[in-house]
Amino acid sequence: MEKEFELIVQPGKRPLWKTILSALSFLIMLYYLYKTSELFYYFGYSEYSLKIFPRFIKCAAYFFVAGFTMAVMKSVLIDLDKDKLVSRFYIGLLSWDKLSTIPQLKYVCVFKDSNECFQVNLWYLGNKHYKMYQFDKKAAAFELAKRTAITLKIDLLDSTERGDFKWIDLAL
């Protein structure tokens, strides 16, 4: 049974263009592997086929890496009980985890982006952040931000108005 995490930080959905390019890259990779097998079928282990083989494999490897980098998704899960940060990587139905300690979390910030959407970010040590979620409505963004700030016992910053940053009091 999979563990329930107190806080899940996930990026938005993968854009359609990335999915299409990833599928296309894997398709081209398969084409090069097919051409490699065809090369050995028609020419055997001749000097010509052994000379061309590395080129086909190199092209297949490039397209595999391109497809893989566009297909992989990452979710960040925070386990407060064990003070662990779990980076979970997905590609299709496969997933694998990378464990690390939770960095020094600073605050949760809500701001309006250039698309007039409200984003919630979790800021940590230095000037780094995790993009959590994106909302169309301000109230929904603040609900998540307040819940996150209370759970993690950190501050909440309202940056929805350009140049007018306000710290929100979370005292209950």
Buried (B, 14 or more C-beta within 10 A) or exposed (E): EEEEBEBBBBBEEBEEEBEEBBEBBBEBBBBBBEEBEEBBEEBEEEEEBEEBBEEBEEBBEBBBEBBBEBBBBEBBBBBEEEEBBBBBEBBEEEEEEEEEEBBEBBBBBBBBEEEEBBBBBBBBEEEEBBBBBBBEEBEEBBEBBBEBBEEBEBBBBBBBEEEEEEEBEBEE
